[in-house]
Amino acid sequence: MKFIPPLLCIVFIIFTVVSRDTIFDMKQCNWQYDRYTDSKDGGNSTISKQLISNLPAIKYTIGTAIAYPYVGAGFSSPDTNHFLDLSKYSSILIDLDSSCSDMNISINQFIPGHSRIEDGSTQEQTMAELIKDSGVTRYELKLSSFATQQWWFAMNNLTTADLPAKRFGKVCGINFSNHPHNKREREKTIHVNRVAFRKDISNQIIGAILVLFGWFFIPLIYRKIQKLRLRSEEGRTFIPYEKTEMGISPKGKQASERVQVSEFMSVEYKNPKISLEYAEKTLGIPQHRIRTLVKEFSGTGFKEYLTKLRIAEAKRLLSEDSHQIQEVAKAVGYPHTSTFNHNFKSITGFTPREFRDQLQER
């Protein structure tokens, strides 16, 4: 049973790592596939071939008719009911075909009160570039690297103060387009096989590791502290009490009430039936007076003082290997071992067995 919490932490870490990625599914999100060129702005860029249906997979040629030509493909929400909330993710994962050219990736965000779903130019345009590396097909781009384009602010007469506080909370489009340094009038390829979004799970992993560390090492540290505590208590005279094996009774002499109570406790602590009522009947001293006297010479209450006396003698008996724990419990006034174990640990920080093991280790 003691290994269940660590195992649960390990399972949590594995599950968190495995489930940190969410694959974008156009049909499941009820989005639509788009492809576009600069023709409406007077350009002559063209898409020569659609490589895979309903995926950003095209062959294109950048034209020369305008200064800033563009061509691309992507996904978009058909209405305001199917936006994506990417605010809980930290990056976007893109799997590309090896034939791909460098490209720009844009994530469009809907601005309530300004954007129109049918006009992409009114949607916030955040962009990042993807430069291909030879032999690499999977790329991870941090969402924090996507920057809103200055030309978009100027076109829409907006500033950063007009943007939503929740970044990427209402994503309505993801597009893949040509990179500005792609050569014109040469056929290029955009071929995206998969898009996914990744969560930052570092805090969860750190938390789980701290739990594991605490589970294994805090008990070790605690036992070490208890060892030092045990050593510091060596040789101390706790309080007077009668050792069990000696069987010595207090001398029958006239004494003050304080001495009477102290001597009574030092002998009767091992009596399982000891109580304030029993003390009152035996000594002829009222219960409230006994409480006061015990408080005066011990600094604790009657029950607390009784427990300390019993545990002090139990520690001595446990240092002798000849005594069983059950025998020690009965010898110091505990008919039930479970009660003895509880009280012993509350005083020493150890169970009786752990206490004896510590002594043997030393």
Protein Blocks (a to p, Z undefined) as FASTA:
>chain_A
ZZmmmmmmmmmmmmmmmmmpccddfklnopacddddfklnopabdcfbdfbghiacdddd
ddfkbmbdcdddddddfbfklcccfklpcbdcddddfkbccdddddddddehkacfklmk
lpccddddddddehiabdcddfklpccdfklmmmnopafklpcfbghklccbdcddddfk
lcghiacddddfbdcddddfklmmmmmmmmmmmmmmmmmmmmmmmmmmmmmmgoiafbdc
ddfklopacddddddfklmmmmmmmmmmmpmkbcfklmmmmnopafklmmmmmmmmnopa
fklmmmmmmmmmmmmmmmpmkbcfklmmmmnopablklmmmmmmmmnopafklmmmmmmm
ZZ
